[in-house]
Amino acid sequence: MTAEKAKTFAALHQKGRPLVLYNIWDAGSARAVAEAGAAALATGSWSVAAAHGYADGEAIPLDLLETIVSRITATVDLPLSVDFESGYARDADDVAANVRRIVKAGAVGINFEDGYGGESRMHSVERQVACIEAIRKMADAEGVPLFINARTDYFLAESDPGKHADHLVDAIRRGQAYAEAGASGFFVPGLSDEGLIAEICAAVPLPVNIMAMTRTPSLSRLGELGVARVSHGPGPYRKAMAAITDAARAVYAGT
């Protein structure tokens, strides 16, 4: 069943027809998004951490994350991708062993990022390649064609969009290296410039994932640029919490 869901999830990534993922954080939000007509589900690490009282950056215990994934997959029968940050370990074999736990819990995809520590630091290409290779080897042994969405944090770490072009060559090199290592997709959160997005889509032989932000081009335009996946990151969680706060404020104002 997990293998079939993984194949279904991979097939949803079509260049020019972006898969939209309205990111979730627990079983309740998974059910709500599924009922809205989602084709697949994906967690966001920031949202999952915040919903359980933790900071982002692998502060949430892996045991708890595993439990959350298990509850989501037990509640909703849709393909699930889990934002796994940089693997909860440094060594490639340890990272792969950690990912195995998430696969056993029912996930068919992961985000695997090269940024870490919350200070715009980045793992080396060599470390990321070794980890992707180890994750792919593990997934093959489990009989699951896991969708490894390799993420680079160049553009998210650079707060000035005007400087994003300075990182384009390095980002493309990483995308190409991740593809050769066995990645399934390439995630470039923070990037919003149409020209740069088009260049990455043309140069990297993987489905490209963009994160929806206020300055991001429209969904139709992203499709024209060659994007295959659009994620909403922490936005859904923030909107949901703001709605709860507003509703509660209205109740308390009337007491």
C-alpha positions in Angstrom: 0.0 0.0 0.0 2.8 2.5 0.9 4.6 1.7 -2.3 1.5 2.4 -4.4 0.9 5.7 -2.6 4.5 6.6 -3.2 4.0 6.0 -6.9 0.8 8.0 -6.9 2.5 10.9 -5.2 5.4 11.0 -7.6 3.0 11.0 -10.6 1.3 14.1 -9.2 4.5 16.1 -9.9 4.1 17.3 -13.5 6.2 20.1 -14.9 3.8 22.9 -15.9 0.9 21.5 -13.8 2.0 22.2 -10.2 0.8 19.9 -7.4 -0.5 22.2 -4.6 0.3 21.2 -1.1 -1.5 23.2 1.7 0.8 22.2 4.5 -0.6 20.5 7.6 0.7 19.9 11.1 -1.4 17.1 12.7 -4.2 14.6 12.1 -6.9 17.2 12.5 -5.5 19.6 10.0 -4.8 16.6 7.7 -8.5 15.7 7.8 -9.6 19.3 7.1 -7.3 19.7 4.1 -8.3 16.3 2.8 -11.9 17.2 3.0 -11.2 20.4 1.0 -10.2 18.2 -2.0 -6.4 17.7 -1.6 -4.7 15.1 -3.8 -1.9 14.7 -1.3 -0.7 16.0 2.1 2.6 17.5 3.4 3.7 18.6 6.8 5.7 21.8 7.4 8.4 21.5 10.0 7.7 25.0 11.4 4.0 24.3 11.8 4.4 20.9 13.3 6.9 22.2 15.8 4.8 25.3 16.7 1.6 23.2 17.1 3.3 21.1 19.8 5.1 23.9 21.6 8.6 23.6 20.0 10.8 25.9 18.0 11.7 24.9 14.4 15.0 23.4 13.7 14.7 19.8 14.8 13.7 20.8 18.4 10.7 18.6 18.3 11.7 15.1 19.4 11.9 12.5 16.7 9.8 10.1 18.7 7.0 12.7 18.8 7.3 13.5 15.1 7.0 9.7 14.4 3.8 9.6 16.5 2.3 12.6 14.7 3.1 11.0 11.3 1.5 7.7 12.4 -1.7 9.5 13.5 -1.9 11.4 10.2 -1.5 8.3 8.1 -4.0 6.4 10.3 -6.6 9.3 9.9 -6.3 10.2 6.3 -5.8 7.9 3.3 -3.8 10.2 1.1 -0.1 10.2 0.2 1.9 12.0 2.9 5.2 13.9 2.6 7.0 14.8 5.8 9.2 17.8 6.3 12.2 16.1 7.8 14.5 19.1 8.0 18.2 17.9 7.7 17.6 14.4 9.1 17.9 14.6 12.8 21.6 13.4 12.5 24.8 14.3 10.8 26.0 10.9 9.6 24.4 9.6 6.4 23.6 6.2 7.7 22.0 7.7 10.9 19.9 10.0 8.7 18.7 7.1 6.6 17.8 5.1 9.8 15.8 8.1 11.0 14.0 8.4 7.7 13.2 4.7 7.9 11.1 5.4 11.0 9.0 7.9 9.1 8.6 5.6 6.2 7.5 2.8 8.6 4.9 5.3 10.0 3.4 5.6 6.5 5.1 8.6 4.9 5.8 8.3 1.1 7.9 11.4 0.8 10.2 13.7 2.7 11.7 17.2 2.5 15.4 17.0 3.1 17.2 20.3 3.5 20.7 21.5 3.3 20.3 24.4 5.8 20.6 23.8 9.5 21.0 25.4 12.9 18.7 28.4 12.3 21.6 30.6 11.4 21.7 30.4 7.6 24.4 27.7 7.8 24.4 25.0 5.2 25.7 21.5 5.0 28.2 20.7 2.3 27.1 19.3 -1.0 29.1 16.1 -0.2 27.2 15.5 3.0 23.9 16.1 1.3 24.8 13.7 -1.5 25.9 11.0 0.9 22.7 11.3 2.8 20.4 11.2 -0.2 22.3 8.1 -1.5 21.8 6.5 1.9 18.2 7.4 2.1 17.5 6.1 -1.4 19.3 2.8 -0.6 17.2 2.4 2.6 14.0 3.2 0.8 14.8 0.7 -2.0 15.4 -2.0 0.6 12.0 -1.2 2.2 10.4 -1.5 -1.2 9.1 2.1 -1.1 9.9 4.5 -4.0 10.3 7.4 -1.5 9.9 10.9 -3.0 13.0 12.7 -1.7 12.4 16.4 -2.1 15.9 17.8 -1.8 15.7 21.4 -0.5 18.4 24.1 -0.8 18.2 27.1 1.5 20.2 29.6 -0.5 17.2 31.8 -1.3 15.4 31.4 2.1 18.6 32.4 3.9 19.1 35.4 1.7 16.5 37.9 2.9 17.2 40.4 0.0 15.5 39.1 -3.2 17.7 41.4 -5.1 20.7 39.2 -4.2 19.1 35.9 -5.2 20.7 35.9 -8.6 24.1 35.7 -6.8 23.2 32.2 -5.6 21.7 30.8 -8.8 24.8 29.0 -10.0 25.5 27.3 -6.7 21.8 26.4 -6.3 21.7 24.8 -9.8 24.9 22.9 -9.0 23.3 21.5 -5.9 20.1 20.6 -7.7 22.1 18.7 -10.3 24.2 16.9 -7.7 21.1 16.0 -5.7 19.5 14.6 -8.8 22.5 12.4 -9.5 22.4 11.1 -5.9 18.9 9.9 -6.2 16.6 12.8 -5.2 13.1 13.0 -6.7 12.5 16.7 -6.5 14.2 20.0 -5.9 12.8 22.5 -3.4 13.9 26.2 -3.6 11.9 28.0 -0.9 12.2 31.8 -0.8 12.7 32.1 -4.6 10.1 34.3 -6.3 11.8 35.9 -9.3 10.3 34.6 -12.5 13.5 34.6 -14.5 15.4 32.7 -11.8 12.6 30.2 -11.3 12.6 29.5 -15.1 16.4 29.0 -15.1 16.3 26.5 -12.3 13.4 24.6 -13.9 15.4 24.4 -17.2 18.7 23.5 -15.6 17.8 21.0 -12.9 16.4 17.6 -14.1 14.0 17.2 -11.2 10.4 18.5 -10.5 10.9 22.0 -9.0 9.1 23.0 -5.8 8.4 26.6 -5.0 7.0 28.0 -1.7 3.9 30.3 -1.9 4.6 33.7 -0.4 3.2 37.2 -0.9 5.6 38.0 -3.7 5.4 34.6 -5.4 3.9 34.5 -9.0 0.4 33.1 -9.5 -0.1 29.4 -9.7 -0.8 29.6 -13.4 2.3 31.6 -14.0 4.4 29.2 -12.0 3.1 26.4 -14.2 4.2 28.4 -17.3 7.7 28.7 -15.8 7.9 24.9 -15.4 7.2 24.5 -11.7 5.9 21.1 -10.7 5.0 21.6 -7.0 3.9 24.6 -4.8 4.0 24.4 -1.0 2.4 26.8 1.4 4.8 26.3 4.3 3.8 27.8 7.6 1.1 30.0 6.1 -1.8 27.7 6.7 -0.9 27.2 10.4 -0.5 31.0 11.0 -3.9 31.7 9.3 -5.6 29.0 11.3 -4.2 30.2 14.6 -5.1 33.8 13.8 -8.7 32.7 13.1 -8.9 30.9 16.4 -7.5 34.0 18.2 -10.1 36.2 16.5 -12.9 33.9 17.3 -11.9 33.6 20.9 -11.5 37.3 21.2 -15.0 37.8 19.9 -16.3 35.4 22.5 -14.4 37.0 25.4 -15.5 40.5 24.2 -19.1 39.5 24.7 -18.7 38.1 28.2 
